[in-house]
Amino acid sequence: MLKQPNNESKRKYGWVEKWAKMTGERARIDAKANNTYIVYEKEGKLVKEFPNGIIIPLHKEGGS
């Protein structure tokens, strides 16, 4: 196995990880500006994160 200096990603295109992080940060900024939430996967489950930092599970049933 190849060792990566400074714990760098092993992706072929290293810029993808940086781009994804920046996209997530931008989504948080937009959510705060529009008083809405973002949805993402955390520990294998979809969650809603509100601008105030509250994170709740997203349930498919019941349409929440």
FISETOR-646561 format. One record per residue (C-alpha): residue in three letters; residue number from 1; chain; x, y, z. Coordinates in steps of 0.5 Angstrom, whole numbers. Each point is the difference from the previous one (the first is absolute). Example, Ala and Ser with C-alpha at 12.3 -4.5 7.8 and 13.67 -1.06 7.14 Angstrom:
2
NODE; ala; 1; A; 25; -9; 16
NODE; ser; 2; A; 2; 7; -2
***
This chain:
64
NODE; met; 1; A; 0; 0; 0
NODE; leu; 2; A; 3; 7; -2
NODE; lys; 3; A; 1; 5; 6
NODE; gln; 4; A; -3; 7; -1
NODE; pro; 5; A; 3; 6; 3
NODE; asn; 6; A; -4; 4; 5
NODE; asn; 7; A; -6; -5; -1
NODE; glu; 8; A; -1; 2; -7
NODE; ser; 9; A; -6; -3; -3
NODE; lys; 10; A; 1; -6; -4
NODE; arg; 11; A; -4; 3; -6
NODE; lys; 12; A; 2; 0; -7
NODE; tyr; 13; A; -3; 7; 0
NODE; gly; 14; A; 2; 3; 6
NODE; trp; 15; A; -4; 7; -1
NODE; val; 16; A; -6; -4; 0
NODE; glu; 17; A; 0; -1; 8
NODE; lys; 18; A; 1; 8; 0
NODE; trp; 19; A; -5; 2; -5
NODE; ala; 20; A; -5; -5; 4
NODE; lys; 21; A; 2; 4; 7
NODE; met; 22; A; -1; 6; -3
NODE; thr; 23; A; -7; -2; -3
NODE; gly; 24; A; -2; -2; 7
NODE; glu; 25; A; 2; 7; 3
NODE; arg; 26; A; -4; 4; -5
NODE; ala; 27; A; -6; -4; 1
NODE; arg; 28; A; 0; 1; 7
NODE; ile; 29; A; 1; 8; -1
NODE; asp; 30; A; -6; 0; -5
NODE; ala; 31; A; -4; -4; 5
NODE; lys; 32; A; 1; 5; 5
NODE; ala; 33; A; -1; 6; -4
NODE; asn; 34; A; -7; -3; -3
NODE; asn; 35; A; -2; -3; 7
NODE; thr; 36; A; 0; -7; -2
NODE; tyr; 37; A; 4; -7; 1
NODE; ile; 38; A; 5; -4; -4
NODE; val; 39; A; -1; -8; -1
NODE; tyr; 40; A; 6; -4; 0
NODE; glu; 41; A; 2; -7; 2
NODE; lys; 42; A; 3; -1; 7
NODE; glu; 43; A; 2; -7; 3
NODE; gly; 44; A; -4; -4; -6
NODE; lys; 45; A; -7; 4; 1
NODE; leu; 46; A; -2; 7; -3
NODE; val; 47; A; -1; 6; 5
NODE; lys; 48; A; -2; 7; 0
NODE; glu; 49; A; 4; 5; 3
NODE; phe; 50; A; -3; 7; 2
NODE; pro; 51; A; 4; 6; 0
NODE; asn; 52; A; 0; 0; 7
NODE; gly; 53; A; 4; -6; 0
NODE; ile; 54; A; -6; -5; 2
NODE; ile; 55; A; 1; -6; -4
NODE; ile; 56; A; -6; -5; 0
NODE; pro; 57; A; -1; -7; -4
NODE; leu; 58; A; -4; 1; -7
NODE; his; 59; A; -6; -5; 0
NODE; lys; 60; A; -2; -2; -7
NODE; glu; 61; A; -7; -3; 3
NODE; gly; 62; A; -5; 6; 2
NODE; gly; 63; A; 4; 5; -4
NODE; ser; 64; A; 3; 4; 5
***
